[in-house]
């Protein structure tokens, strides 16, 4: 009889404790919704372990007189753990910014500038995470050395392409006009033909023709101009870029190959000039054979043969 009474006491204490814990957890969750979304799974695992320990103590160690006091202490402990975890999640962004600063050697002139850049960094982190979690694109974004810049600042600092004049008559000397067959893929890097471009040369590649550009790239690396102003371009990391972009050419790059991805998407292999921390070691795969005659991001609008 005494054993049954003790068991009822334990179960009553546990039930009361669980009810109070639910109220506390619900209140904490309501005040930190953003934290719950990103860290609840980890916290739940830890909380479950604490709950098992608490139950063991209540059943096997403590006397019935002290069970109520212990339940209250456990509630305070679990609540404090949740709040501490929530706070650490909220501060993790600043910690990531500090780590990012160390990785890229970034320093700011004063505290105000650092705080402003940190906010921009956080906004870019949220944009990248939101984009990647959508899972509806064939490419991914990632943090790089431009993560503390707004898109406007990025465009101003990096995209300074000056268009060269190409007269209509110059396209009549297209040297690969008579090419009738090209290989299914090409990568001039593997042939040792990709070197830094020092100047833009003859612009006799027909404009607004991806088929003409294909013949040219099948024969040698080709200088092209693109619209690289979007945030997706700023943080491109991997995959075939199929994002939205215009035709206001603001950046010069080099088409050094082409191919087809595993899912059948045709692409241009493009060499950029923003360092190896950007994209795929400094390269990007851009969708090829799109409906627009200008090509994706205007890649077929102003192609030219590079000269040393």
N, C-alpha and C positions, 0 to 999 in steps of 0.2 A: 504493500500500500504506500509506504514511504517512497519507494522507488518510483512508482507511478506519479506521485505528487511532485517529485523532483523533476521528472521528465516533463510534466506539464509546465513547471516553473521555467525550465530551460527553453521550451518551445515558445512560451509566452514572451520571454525576454527577447529571444531571437526575432519573433514576429514584430514586437514593438520596435526593436532596433532597425529591422528592415523597413518598417513603415516610416520611421524618422529619416532613415538614410535616403529613401525615395524622395521625401519632401526636400531634403537638403540638396540632393543631386539635381532634382528638377529645377530648383531655384538657381543653382549655379549654372546649369545648362542654359537657362533662359537668359542669363546675363552675359554669356559668352558663346553665342551661337556660332560665330565664325571659328572659334577654337574647337568646338565639338565636331564640326564638319571635317576638320583635318586631323584631329588627334583623338577622337573618341574611341576608336578601336584599340589604340595602345593603352589608353587609360582604363578602358573596360577590362582588359586583360589583367592589369595590375590590381584593379579593384576586386576582381574575382579571387585573386590569390589572397588578398587581405581578408576577404570574407570567409574563405575556407579556414584561415588561421583563427579568426575570431570565433567561428563556430566550434572549432576544436577546443579552444580555451573555455568557452561557455559550457560545453558538455563535460569536459574531463578534468578541469583544474579548479576553477573558481567555485566558491561556495555560493549557495543561492542568495545569501544576503548581499554579496558583492557583485552579483551579476548585473544588476541595474546600473551601478556605478561604472562598471567596465563597459557596458553597452554605450553609455554616454561618452566615455573617453574615446571609444572606437569611432563613434560618429564624428567627434571633433577631429580625430586623426584623418579619417577618410575625406572629410570636407576640406581640411587644410591641404591634403594631397591633391585634391581636384583643383583647388584654387591655385596652388603652386604650379601644377601642370599647365593650367590655362595661362598663367602669367608667362611661363617659359615659352609657350607657343607664340604668344603675342610678341615676345622679345626676339624670337628666332630670326625675324626679318632683319633686325638691326645687326644681329650676329652674322647673318649671311652677307650683309653689306660690308661689314668689317673684313670678313674673309675674302670677299671679292676685291676689296681695296688692296689687300695684301697680295693677292694673286697677280693683279695687273699694275701694282706699284702706284696706285692712285692716291694723291694727296690733295687736300683742299686748303685754300688760303686762310679760312677761319671756320669757327663753329657754325655760323649761319649758313655758309656755303655747304658744309658737310651735311647739315640737316636738310637743306633743300635738295641736295643730290640723293640723299637717302630716301626721301619721299618719292622722287622720280624713279629711283631703283625699285622701290616697292610697287609702284604702279606698273612698271614693266614686268616685274615678276608675276603679278596678278594676271596681266594680259597673256603672258606666255603660258602660265598654268591653265588658264581658261581655254586658250586655243588648243593646247595639247590634249586636254581632258575631253574635248568635244569629239575627238576620234572620227572626224568626218573629212579629213584631208589626207592626201598621200605624202605629206611632208611634215616635219616637226620643227619647232622653234626651240631655242635655248639661249641662256645667258651668255654674253660675250663681252668684249671690252667696251661695247657701246651701251651697256646696261644702265648707266647713270645719265644718259642723254635723252631728252625728249626727241620725238621724231623730227620736229622742225630743226632742232639743233644738229641732229645727225645729218639731215639733208644739206644743211648749210656747210657743215664741216667736211663732208666726204664727197658729195656729188657736185663736182665742178666741171663737168664735161662741156667743152666748147666745140660745137658742131663745125665740121669742115665743109667747105663748099663743094658740091658735086653737081656738075652740069649734066643735063639729060644726055648730051652727046657722048659723055665719057663712058656710059654703060655699053656703048656699041663695041668696045674693045674687050668685053668680058672674055677672059682667056680660057675659061672652062665651058664655054657655050656649047661645044660639040660633044661634051661628055654624055654618054648615053647610059652608062651603068656605074653604080657606086656600091661599095661594100655595105653590108648590113649594119656595121658599126665602125667607129673610128676613134682612136685615142692617140693623139700626137705626142702625148707625154711618154708613151711607151716607145716611141720612135726617137726620143731625144730631141724633138723639134720645138719644144716649148721653152722659150727664153723670154726675159723681160722685154716688153715692147717699148722702144725708145721714141718712136714717131708713128704717125698715121700716114700711110702711103697712098698709093693709087686707089681711087674710089670707083673702080669700074665693075663692081659687083652689082647687078641690077637691083634696084630698090624694091621693097615690098614683095619679095619672092623668096619664100623659104626653100623652094625647089632649087633655085639658083644658088642660094646660100649653102644648101646641102652639097652641091657639086663642088663649090669652092672649098668647104671644110673637108671634103673627102680628099682634097688635093694638098691642103696646107692649112695651118692655123690662120684664122681670119679675125681682124679687129672689128668689133661691133659696138653699137651704142644701145643702151637700154634705159628704161624708166625704173630706177631703183629706189624710189622715194618712200615706199610703203613700210609700215612697221614689220610686216611679215618678212620683207627683204632684209630689214635691219637685223632681225634675230633668226634668220634662216639657219637651220642646223643640218638637216638631212632629208633624204627623199627627193622626189621629183616635184619641183616647185610648180604649182598650178594656180597660185594666188591671183587676186585681182590687182591689176596695175594698169597704168595709162600708157600713153605714147609720147609724153613730154620727156624726151631723151635728156638725161642729166648725168649719165655715168658711162665711161668707156671701159669695156672689158674685152676678153678674147675668147672666141669660140674655138676650142681645141679638140673637139670631137663630138660624137653623137652616138645614140644607141637606143635600146628599148629595155624598159624595166621588166621585172618578173611578172607584173600585172598587165603588161602589154602597152604601157604608156611610153610613147616616143619622147626622147629628150635631147637637148643640146648639152654638151659638157662645156661649161663656161669657167674660165679662169678669172678670178677677181683680184683686187689689189688692196684688200683690207686686212691682210695678215692671215696667218694660219689658224688663229683662234676663231675666225668666222667661218661658218659653213662647214663643208667637208674638207678640212685642211686647206681652206682658201678657195675651194671650188664650189660650184652649184650646178645642179641638174635642173634645167628649165624645160618645161613642156614644149614639144616640137609638133609641127603640123596642126596648128590651131585654126579655127575658122577665119579669124582676122588675117587679112593679107599682110599686115605689118608684123605678124608674129607676136608671141607673148611678150609684153612689155616693150614692143617695138624693136625686137631684136633683128628683124630683117629690113629695117628702114635705112640704115646707114652703115653698110658693111664695106670694109676696105682691106687691101692687102698691106700687112705691116712691113715696114722696111727698117733696117738697122740704122 
